[in-house]
Amino acid sequence: MIGYSIYYYYAAHSVLVLLLLVAAAFDVWKLILPNMVAVLIAAAFCAAGLLLPPGQISWLSHLGAGAAVFAVGLLVFRFSFLGAGDIKVMTAIAVWDGFDQLLILLICVGLAGGAFAVSVLLLRHFLRSLTIYVPMSGTLAAAQVVCERTKLPYGLAIALGSIWVIYDLPPPGFLY
């Protein structure tokens, strides 16, 4: 790496992890992923890419990966498997990873989502065996997810799977 660009790269990744944690917290709290989080994730990638020396990033690969995830995400959203906020955040994360790491990203997010869903189902079963069901209107979304049959805050799985991939990736131009 030339000069301080490696420090910019890691600073951008720190901002990305912080934004993913904010997205997960919002999704657990309100079952909403704000549009601004997805915009900031994509903007952080653009800033990181512009701070690196020319030729370090294949812009076409990264933007193409985001476009592919968005196109498939529209289909997934159409059948109500994921929410619009989940699709937007996944698109922004796909821009970070590019086509080179897209499959790994999708697998890690899927594994994190599966583990999260199984954990919630086990917790629901455990709580049902202990207590009488009481509706929890007006409470934290996480409590409603556990105690009622509501949609899961998949932003948590997206954040965990994305962070898993981020810390496994070498910086651009870094050779082992």
Summary of the structure (lengths in Angstrom):
residues: 176
radius of gyration: 18.0
end to end distance: 12.7
largest distance: 62.6
contacts: 519
relative contact order: 0.17
helix: 73%
strand: 0%
